[in-house]
Amino acid sequence: MNLSRRQFLGTLASGALFAQQFPDIRSVPADLTVPAMTGGEPAPGRRVRQTMPEYRNTGVHHALYLPTDFRLGQRYPVIVEYAGNGNYKNVYDDVSTGRVEGSNLGYGLSGGSGFIWLCLPYVNRAEGRNEITWWGDVDATVEYAKRAVSDVCSRFGGDSKTVLLAGFSRGAIGCNFIGLHDDGIAGLWRAFFPYSHYDGVREWPYAGSDRASALERLRRLWGRPVFVSHEVSVDATRGYLMSTGVEAPFTFQPLAFRNHNDAWVLRDIPERRAARKWIAELI
């Protein structure tokens, strides 16, 4: 159903009032600090800027983190992550830069060890840079992901059978919009971890956000596990997924905080413990 602008704004206002009843995530001290992205060569415990060869001498890049227990010759599960939209700030001072270096999920879910963490760009091929709002060139973004995942598995011991796709906000939508774009990229993933939003729940200002297109992508889920989480409530996503008839082992985890950011994974809270337990059972 299409809402008028007035109805849509009213829905947002109602949701915001409801969210105010929940505490701020900053009321819980963080127990993790995400490493800054730097230049130089990859090494255990470092997060470095990398780019695929075809984008050398452009601004297109990704962030690669090797775990503290990294050893050449060993195999590691991989968390691939997409960032939320940039230029975002809400009334709770939640901010999203839209940049690969601003992501937190992979580090919080792994604690910095045991997993390779790869934060991928949305590629603006025409301008030779990462796109901080929405998808850039979708085909180029998809192709970059395929090449980067293959590179991490071949050069750094990533386990191609245990690659988890995660994302916050835009990145949560991107788990399907990019990650299930076609059969080729859809086959890369062992499971999915979308936090806050989900492809198909509502329409957004880009082509292909309609439910018919989203359902076509969702059918490429092929029965794989999905951990669906959202601040305050997961009911909208649960209702949508149940209406599609697509069957898969969905886990639904609401967060008892009002914030639209991914900083919750940097704190020892029940929701993070549930997420880590889900991942441990996968691998």
C-alpha positions in Angstrom: 0.0 0.0 0.0 1.3 3.5 -0.9 1.1 6.0 1.9 0.6 9.7 1.3 3.4 12.0 2.5 1.3 13.1 5.5 0.6 9.5 6.4 4.2 8.5 6.0 5.4 11.4 8.2 2.8 10.5 10.8 4.0 6.9 10.9 7.6 8.1 11.4 6.5 10.5 14.2 4.5 7.7 15.9 7.5 5.4 15.7 9.8 8.0 17.1 7.5 8.7 20.1 7.4 4.9 20.8 11.2 4.6 20.5 11.7 7.4 23.1 10.5 5.0 25.8 13.6 2.9 25.3 17.1 3.7 26.7 20.0 5.0 24.8 22.7 2.5 23.9 25.3 4.9 25.3 24.0 4.2 28.7 25.9 0.9 28.5 29.7 1.3 28.5 31.5 -0.1 25.4 33.9 -3.0 25.9 35.4 -2.8 22.3 37.0 -0.1 20.3 37.1 -0.5 16.5 40.5 -0.1 15.0 41.0 2.9 12.8 41.5 2.2 9.1 45.1 2.9 8.1 47.4 2.5 5.1 50.1 -0.1 4.8 50.1 -3.9 4.5 47.6 -6.2 6.2 48.7 -7.7 9.5 47.1 -9.3 12.5 45.0 -6.9 14.5 45.2 -4.2 11.8 42.5 -2.6 9.7 43.9 -1.4 6.4 42.7 0.4 3.3 42.8 -1.9 0.2 41.5 -1.6 -3.4 41.0 -4.1 -6.2 43.6 -3.8 -9.1 41.1 -2.5 -11.6 40.4 0.5 -9.3 44.0 1.4 -8.6 44.5 5.2 -8.9 40.9 5.9 -8.0 39.1 6.6 -4.7 37.3 3.2 -4.7 38.5 1.1 -1.8 37.5 -1.3 0.9 38.6 -2.0 4.5 40.3 -5.3 5.4 40.8 -6.5 9.0 42.9 -9.6 9.8 42.1 -11.1 13.3 44.6 -10.9 16.1 45.1 -14.7 15.9 45.7 -14.6 12.1 48.4 -17.0 10.8 49.2 -17.6 7.1 48.2 -21.1 6.0 45.1 -21.2 8.3 41.5 -20.8 7.3 39.2 -18.2 8.8 35.5 -17.5 8.5 34.8 -14.1 6.9 32.3 -11.4 7.8 31.6 -9.1 4.9 29.9 -5.9 5.8 28.1 -3.0 4.0 27.7 0.4 5.7 24.5 2.5 6.2 23.7 5.6 4.3 25.9 8.7 4.8 24.9 12.2 5.8 22.6 10.7 8.5 22.0 12.1 11.9 18.9 11.7 14.1 17.5 13.3 17.3 19.5 10.8 19.4 22.8 11.9 17.8 23.1 8.7 16.0 25.4 9.3 13.0 26.2 7.3 9.8 29.0 8.4 7.6 28.3 5.9 4.8 32.0 5.1 4.6 33.6 1.6 4.9 35.7 2.8 7.9 32.6 3.7 9.8 31.2 0.2 10.1 31.2 -1.7 13.4 29.2 -5.0 13.0 32.0 -7.3 12.0 34.3 -6.2 14.8 31.7 -6.4 17.4 30.4 -9.7 16.4 33.8 -11.3 16.3 35.5 -9.4 19.1 38.5 -8.9 16.8 39.6 -12.5 16.6 38.7 -15.7 14.8 37.2 -13.9 11.7 38.5 -11.9 8.8 36.4 -8.7 8.5 35.9 -7.1 5.1 34.0 -3.9 4.6 33.0 -3.4 1.0 32.1 -0.2 -1.0 29.2 0.8 -3.1 31.1 1.7 -6.3 30.6 5.0 -8.1 32.4 3.9 -11.2 31.8 7.1 -13.2 33.5 9.3 -10.6 36.0 6.7 -9.3 35.0 6.8 -5.7 32.9 5.1 -3.0 29.3 6.1 -3.0 28.1 7.2 0.5 24.4 7.2 -0.3 22.6 4.2 -1.8 24.2 2.0 -4.4 26.3 3.8 -6.9 26.7 1.6 -10.0 24.9 -1.6 -8.9 26.6 -3.9 -11.4 30.0 -2.5 -10.5 29.2 -2.8 -6.8 28.2 -6.5 -7.3 31.3 -7.2 -9.3 33.6 -5.6 -6.8 32.1 -7.8 -4.0 32.7 -10.9 -6.0 36.3 -10.1 -6.7 37.1 -8.9 -3.2 35.7 -12.0 -1.5 37.6 -14.2 -3.9 40.8 -12.2 -3.2 40.4 -12.5 0.6 39.8 -16.2 0.3 42.7 -16.9 -2.0 45.3 -14.6 -0.4 44.4 -14.4 3.3 42.9 -17.8 4.0 39.2 -16.8 4.0 37.0 -19.8 4.1 34.8 -19.5 1.0 32.2 -21.9 2.6 31.8 -19.7 5.7 31.3 -16.1 4.5 28.7 -14.2 6.4 27.1 -11.1 4.8 26.2 -8.3 7.3 25.0 -4.7 7.0 23.5 -1.9 8.9 20.5 0.2 7.6 21.3 0.7 3.9 23.7 -2.2 4.4 20.9 -4.3 5.9 18.8 -3.7 2.8 22.0 -4.3 0.8 22.3 -7.9 2.2 19.6 -8.7 -0.4 19.7 -5.7 -2.8 23.4 -6.3 -3.5 24.0 -9.7 -1.9 21.1 -11.5 -3.7 21.3 -9.4 -6.9 22.0 -12.3 -9.1 22.8 -16.0 -8.8 26.6 -15.4 -9.0 26.8 -13.2 -6.0 24.0 -14.9 -4.1 26.1 -18.1 -4.0 28.9 -16.5 -2.0 27.2 -16.4 1.4 26.7 -18.9 4.2 24.3 -16.7 6.1 23.0 -13.1 6.5 23.0 -10.6 9.3 20.9 -7.5 8.4 20.5 -5.0 11.2 17.8 -2.3 11.0 15.7 -2.4 7.8 15.2 -5.2 5.3 14.8 -5.3 1.5 11.1 -5.2 0.5 9.6 -4.0 3.8 9.0 -0.5 2.4 9.8 1.4 -0.8 12.9 3.7 -1.0 13.9 6.3 -3.6 15.7 4.1 -6.0 14.7 1.7 -8.8 14.0 -1.8 -7.7 12.9 -1.1 -4.1 9.3 -2.4 -4.9 8.1 -5.6 -3.3 8.0 -7.6 -6.6 11.7 -6.9 -7.2 12.6 -7.6 -3.6 10.7 -10.9 -3.7 12.7 -11.9 -6.8 15.9 -11.3 -4.8 14.6 -13.0 -1.7 14.0 -16.2 -3.6 17.7 -16.4 -4.0 18.0 -16.9 -0.3 17.8 -20.7 -1.0 17.0 -21.6 2.6 20.0 -20.1 4.2 19.9 -18.7 7.8 19.2 -15.0 8.5 19.5 -13.1 11.8 17.1 -10.2 11.6 17.6 -7.5 14.1 16.2 -4.0 14.6 16.1 -1.4 17.2 12.9 -1.5 19.3 10.9 -4.0 17.1 11.3 -6.5 14.3 7.6 -6.9 13.7 7.5 -5.1 10.4 10.2 -7.3 8.9 8.8 -10.4 10.4 5.4 -9.6 9.0 6.8 -9.0 5.5 8.9 -12.1 5.5 6.0 -14.3 6.6 3.8 -12.8 3.9 6.3 -13.8 1.1 6.0 -17.5 1.5 9.8 -17.8 1.3 11.0 -20.4 3.8 14.3 -20.1 5.6 15.6 -20.3 9.2 14.9 -16.7 10.2 15.9 -15.6 13.7 14.3 -12.4 14.9 16.0 -10.3 17.5 14.7 -6.9 18.6 17.0 -4.5 20.4 15.9 -2.9 23.7 17.4 0.4 22.7 16.1 3.4 20.6 19.2 4.1 18.6 19.6 3.8 14.8 23.3 2.9 14.8 25.5 -0.2 14.9 27.3 0.6 18.2 25.3 -2.0 20.1 27.7 -4.7 19.0 30.5 -2.9 20.9 28.8 -3.6 24.2 28.3 -6.7 26.3 24.5 -6.9 26.1 22.1 -9.9 25.8 21.4 -9.1 22.1 25.1 -9.3 21.2 25.5 -12.5 23.1 22.5 -13.9 21.2 24.1 -12.8 17.9 27.4 -14.3 18.7 25.8 -17.6 19.8 23.9 -17.7 16.4 27.2 -17.2 14.5 29.0 -19.8 16.6 26.4 -22.4 15.8 26.7 -21.6 12.1 30.5 -22.4 12.0 
